[in-house]
């Protein structure tokens, strides 16, 4: 074999290793980031559900987040962050309406079995397989990192929030760029400059048209 060709093929082999490593690192980083988003949504659900249904909720009142942050000792769960988790859940509270598992009050099953979940209370979330089914549903829905969703929480209108979420995902915006676009009122400017059909609409699969 020609020496130059050997060098080229070897260099390409090295490049393949490097490209694969970079791709896997990016995938791992995204997986960790999405896992954080899922965790924070679930934490928000627990808080809101407790505030609505907890037997001793009246005792805590507005002190709940302060006492909770002092008790659980989990990194990233400051009182302020817990408030963000609660708000995050409230903004995206409809996601688990069709989680494929049995009722949370019954034995859980695998997602493939296709049963509906009763999500009226997180206090019934005591089966590992049920929690797994919920995280699968959430993982298929969330597409951005936590800092992106923190930026999105300032957007009160759900349609407008979804627009920015889709645009950020499709255009690979960092959270600072997302903040810039929100602050520049991109959505409002599109609404004003076009008729409503000119504004990208969210499709069920997360694409826009």
N, C-alpha and C positions, 0 to 999 in steps of 0.2 A: 504494500500500500504506500502511496505517495506520502512523504513526511509532512508536507504542508497540509494535506488532507487529514492526516492523523491529528495534527494540531488543531485544525478547525473543528473536527468532530469532538475532540476532547474539550475544547473551549465551549462548544455547544452543550455538551454533557454537563459541564460545570454550571453553565447558565441555566439549564433546566432545574438543577438542584436549587440554585439561588432563587429562581422565579417561584418554584414550588414552595420553598420555605417562606418567602414573602407572602404568598397567597394564603398559606395555612396560618401564618401569624395574624394576618388581617382577619381571617375567618374566626380564629380563636378570640381575638379582641372583640369582634362584633358579637360573638356568642356570649362572652362575659358581660358585655354592655346590655344586651337584650335580657340576659338573666337578671341583671340589676333592675331593669325596667319592670319585669314581671314581679320580682320580689317587692318592689315599692308599690305596685298596683295592689298586690295581695295584702300588704301591710295596711294600705289605705282602706281596703275593704274591711279588714278586721276592725279598724278604728271606727269607721262609720257604722258598721253593723253593731258594734258594742254600744256606741252612743245611742243607737235607736232601740236596741233590744236587751242590753245588759241589765241584769237584775239589780245591780247596785250603781247604775249609771248616775243616779241623782246625787250620790255621795261625792262623786268626782266633779261633775259639771265641767266648768272651764279649766279645772286643774288636771284633767285626764292626761293630756299630752305631756305636761310637765312631770307628773308622777310616773307615767309610762316610760319616758325617756330616761328617768333616773333608775328605773327598775330593770329594764331589759338589757342594758349594757351591750348593745349591738352597734358596731361601727356604722356611722352615717345616720343614726337614729336620734338626732338631737330633737328638741322640741320643735324647732323651726322646720326641720326636715319632715317630721311626722305630720305637721300641718300641710306640707306640700304633698305628702303621700295621700292624705285625705282628699285634698282638692283634686289630685290626679285621678283618684278613683271616681270621684263625683263626675268628672268630665268624661270619663270613659267607662261608665258603670254598666253599659248595656252589652258588654262583650261576652259575658258568660251565659247569655240567655239560651244558647243551644250547645252547651258543652256535651259531647257524646259520652255519657256515663249514666249509671243509675242515679236515682235520687240520693242526695247527700245523706239522707237518713238511713239508707240501705247499704248493703255491700256494694262496693264499686266494681266496675267491669272495665275491660279494655276499651279504648276509643272505637275500635272497629265494630263493636256491637251496636253502636248507634242509638242508645237511649238518651233521653233528655235529662238534664240535671235540674233539680229544684234548688235555686240559689238564694232562697229567702233568708238563710242565716249561715254565716261562716262557722258558727259554733258546731255545726254538724260535719264540718270538714275534717273528719278524723280517720279517713281511710287513705293510705298512701297512693293507691291507684286512682282514687278520685282527684286528689291533688295533682297527680301527674296528668290526668286528662285535662284539668283546668289549665295547667302550664302549657300544654300542647296548643290549646285554643289561643291562649294569650301570645305564645311565640309566633303563631301564624298571623296574628293581627298587628303586633307592634313591629315597626320597621326602623326606628331611630333610637339613638342613645338617650340616656336619662337627661343629660343637659339640654338636649333638643326639646324634650317634653316639658322641662321646667320653663323653657322659653315660650312654649306653646300655651302654658297655663294662663298667660296674661290675655289671651284671646278669648273673649267671652262667647262669641257666636260659634256654634258647633260646626256649621258649614264652612265658615272662614278658617277655623282651626284645622279642619280636615284638608282644606285647600293647601295651607302652608305645610302640613305634614307630608302630603303627596309631593309637592314641589321640592321640598327638602330632600326627600328620598330619591326622587328621579334625577335631581341635579347635583346630588352629593354635596349639599351644603353642610358646612360645619355649623355648630350652634351659633357662632358669632355672625355668620352670614345670614342664618335664619332670623336672628334678632334684628339684623339690619333691614331685612326685607319686611319684617313685621312693622318695624318703626317707620319704614318708608311708606306704609299703607299700600303695599302692592295690590292686595286684594281689592281694596276700595277703588283704587285707580283703574283696575281692570273692569270693575262693575260700571264705573262712570264712563269709561272710554268705549265700551262695547255694550251690546244688549246682553242679557243674562246668558244666552247660549254661547257667548264668546268666552265665558269663564269656565275653565276646566271643571268637569264634574267628576266626582268620585264614582268609580265602578265597584261592584262587589268584590272584585279581585284586587282592588287597590290601585288599578290603573286609572288614567284620566282620559277624557275625550272632549 
